[in-house]
Amino acid sequence: MAAEGDGDMWQPRIVEEGTVPKLRGGEEVNALQAYNRHVVSHALQYTHPYLPERSEQLTSDNVSTAYGRRQFPRLIDQLIVTDTLTAPQIVDNLRTIVDEVSHQEKKSTAIAHGVVEASSDLLDYKDKLVQEEAARVIECCTTLLEGRERLPTCGAIPRLAGLLLSSVEEKVKASSAAAFRSITTGRDGCQQLVDQGAVKAVAKYLSSVLPELPQSETLGICLLDLLKALRSVAMYAKFGCRDLVGVGVLGRCVHFLAKLPPGVTIPVVSADISTETTVIALDVLWHTANDPLARHEQLDAKGVDTVTAFLSDPRDGVRAAATRVLSLLATDLQGRVRMTEISVEPLADALQKHCMTCPVNHKVLVQTARAAAEHPPFRLAFTEAVITETWLLKEIFGLTSIQASFPLLTHENFPTANSALDCMAFFLKGGSDAPGDEIRVPPVAPLELLDSPAEFAFENCVGLMDVLLGLLVNFPVEQHDKIFDVLSMVAEHDPAWEDLVHVNETRTPMVQQEVFERLFDFMDKLKQSKEEARQRAAMEAAARMDGEGQLGPLHDPPGVEAQVIFTATVGGAKEELRLYDDESFVWMRDEGITRQLLRGAYEYVEEAAEVGLLVESAATVAVDGRETVMAAGDDQILGLYEDDFGAAVFSGRNHWTPADVRMVVKQMA
């Protein structure tokens, strides 16, 4: 019976069986899913055939849908009593349910009326198309918690596992895989797959089809859904990795990925699906690699080799997934050994090329390098690969890069040895602002060494002074300036200076006369500088206390003449600048109980009648005589500008002292 009409007046019209019903305008009425003989207007709810006065005139297969609250009860009643329905009619019924449950409220209503239980029973139906559609209904309904809660009582999961293993129809396998993927959208569903043995079935199926590539698009989608299910189970379920270890599925997954190197896709599916399959397979390895047994299984299948190849993949998602897997393989000694053999260059290239395009993945790469660097051979090989990239070494290892680069000073390749010397000089100058690996592997003890690059270098680089002096023999003369710079920076640490003197006296390198004379002058100047610093410190310590609670006068170094260029009281504090005839200066700001001192060298610019100051050290002296060094270095050059007081000095790089500190000098005539 069909219904049609104008406005509020609907007139039923009888249509002969076998003819196509048409509207008054001549337009044919399309046969929707699950509509067999009756096309009923929803406005005519009182004439629906499910009412008692109508149902007596119809057989059970005349109507497969209903209206409003009776829709799902009527459909599910027909699914429960299937003796009088043919397979196509059941399929139409199931498809109608799938179409309707796209609405979440209707989905909840269908679950409440038992659609999951009815569909689960149909998984054992003899018709393959019915099995496929029944699995689709379960897939749709298990995205809700109410649907997943009904699975244990109806036995749907074991039946889906049976279809996956025994069915010969690809679409039935794919529908079962899609149902598993839907079930694992929640933690409870993941645990159900483990508790009911479905993970074993999935692992058995994948072991039978991998590492071969899928032979059809349907099987490709089936593989993707199963990998998604395993990824969720391994991540969220208790004992999620238990049924995946020892059955060969992880090794076969590695071999499957080996057939999809960068630039290769699965031919039977689209490029996007192929990429997603690669990413999900890598994620399965990532989540299972947290288990030691699973990690060893991946390593035995040459997982490091396979995953390392993806570090150069142009696809960001694939590269990020490979990095995650490698970060866990690097926690195992077997993985670190293999990474030392094949992963050093790819890892170094990935760190340099993609540091700005994908910051999150870059951080994972940094942690991967740190984990693998716990193996000393990898640490040395990796440092050699990035020895010219001091910014990268600073980020990964920090100040400990001095220790990592030290063995490379004697490398047979001169550019490498020269870069190692540059690297060491870089960290000796600014090592305190390079935190690097805060886990400190290898250990740093005591941690205070990180605040003194020279002391750290001397304590952790055995024979450092001997090696540096030996470089005078192996390096060309034009590179000797860098060697002397490094020697002077390390010699700031008193034990290092004593060791340098001892090495020079007992094992003087066999060098040319010119180099020998320069070495002699260097040692003489360094010795004189150390002695003057010692005397200056002693005099300042003796003069710090002059009366109770006040600092004493500032004493000049011995053997030099001082000229007080400027003195004034600014903000209650005494400021004074002294220039010495050895082209050094001391600026003092005395607040009575504390004193700020800046020391360095000065340069008089005759054309501009100005003094340029080069700060070499800054310190604060407390009333108890203790001196706290605020900064040290040779790169804080102060600028000058004129005002009523003379020339005020300021620093463009003012990190060594508060920003509001000002220094005043008077112009020299």
C-alpha positions, 0 to 999 in steps of 0.5 A: 500500500502506498500513500500520497496526498495534498496538504493535510488530506492524504488519500491512500492509493492501491498499487498493483503488485509488480508495478512501480508506484508513482507520485501524482507528478509521474515521479517514481518512488525509489525503493529504499533499503528494507522496504518491500511491499509497503511504502508508508507516509510517516504522517499516516501513523494510525494506518501503519501495518504494525497496528493489530487491526492491520498485522492480522492481514500481513505475513511476517515478511511483509513489513521490515520497518516501522515508525517512531518508537516501534521501529527498532523493536519491529526490526529486531523482532524479525531478526530474532525469528528468521525462520520465515525470512530469506537471506536477502530480507535479513540483509535488508533489515540489517542494512536498515539498522546500519543506516538508522544508527548513524544517529547517536540517540537511535543507536542507543535506542537500538542497543537497548532493544537488543540489536547487539544480541540479535546481530551476534546470533546472525554471525553464525548464519550460513549466508556470508552476506548476512554475516558481513552485515551483522558484523557491520551492525556490531561495528556501529553499535560498539562505538558506545559504551552500552554496546560494548557492555553487551558483548560478553553476554552474547559471545560476539567477540569469539564469533568475530574471531572465528569469522576472521580465521575461518571465512573464505570471503574477504568482505566478511574478514574485513567486516570482522576486522572493522568490528574489532577496531570499533570495539577497541575505541574504549579501554573496556573493549581493549580488555575484552579482546584480551580476556576473550582470546581475540588478540590470539586470533588476530595475531594468528591471522596476521602471522598467516598473511604477513609479511606479504603485501595485501592482494586486494583493497578489501584485504588492505583495509582489513589489515589496517583495521586489525593493526589499529585494534592491536595498537589500542590493545597494546597501549591500553589493555592489561597484558595487552602484549602477552598474546603478541609475544612469541608467535612471530607476529611482531617479527613479521610486522617488521619484515612487512615494513621492510617491504615498504621503504620510503617511496614504496606504497601498497599498490592495491590501496590509495597512497593515504591508506598505504601511509596510514598502514605504515604509521599504524604498523610502526605504532604497533611496534612502538607500543609493544616495544615497552615490553622487553620480550617484545622489544627483543623479538623486534631487534632479532628481526632487524627492527633497527635496520628497518626503522632507521630507513624511515628516518629519511622518509619525506612523510612527516607522520611516518618519520615521527612514528619511526622516531618513536620506535627507535627511541625505545629500541635505543633503550636496549643494549642490543639496539644501541650496538646495532644503532652504532653500526647503521643509525649514526648518520641517518639520525644526525641528518634527521636532527639537522634537517627537520629541527624547525619543521617538526619541533615535537619530533625533534625532541624525540630524536634528541632523546633517542640520541641521548638514550643511544649515547649511553653506549660509549661507541655510539656517543663517540661516533655520533659526536664525530658525525655532528662535530661541526654542529655545536648548537646540536651538541649543546642541545643534546649533551650540553657541557659534557660535549667537551668529554665527548669531543676530547677523543677526536682531538687526535683523529687522523682526519685533520678537519675532524680534529680541528672541529673537535678543537673548535667544539672544545673552545666553544664550550669552554667559553660558554659552557655554563649556559648549556644544560644539555642532558640533565639525566647526566649519562655518563654521570657528572660528579660533583654537579658543581663541575658544570659551573666551571667548564675548565675544571670539568674539562680537566677532571674528565679528559684524562691527559688533556694538557698532554694532548693539547701540547701534542697538537702543536706538533700535528696542527699547522702553525696557523691553527696554533692560536686556537690551541693556546686559547684552549690551553689558557682557558683550561689553565684557569683551573689551578690544578690544570695549570700545575699539570701544564707546567709539569707536562711542559717540563717533563715532556716538551713536544718536539716542535720547530724553534719558532713554535718552541719560543712561542710556547716558552713566551706563552708559559711565561705570560701565563705564569705571570698572570697567575701570580698577579691574580694570586697577589691581587686576590691576597691584597683584596682579601686583606683590605676588604675589612676596614673597621666593623661592617665596612669594606676597606679601600681598594688596593692596586695591583703591584708594579703598575701605576693607577690613574683615577679617571672618575669618582662620584657618589651616585644613588648613595654609592661611591663609583670609581674608575681606575686605569692602569699603565698596563692597559687594564682597568678596575671599575668599582661601585662601593655601597659600604657593605657590598662592592661591585667590581669590573676588571678588564682592558681598555682602549683609548680612541684618540680621534673620538677622545673616548675610552672603550672598555673590554670587560673580562670579569665581574664580581660582587664582594660581600662585607664578610670578604667573600667574592662571588663571580658574576661572569667571566669572558671576553665578549662583553664590550661596553658602548659609550655615550656622552652626557653631563657627567662625561661618558656613560658606559652600557652593555648591549649584552648585559647578562652578567649584571642587572640591567639598571647598573650604570658606569660612568667614566670621564673623558680623557683629555 
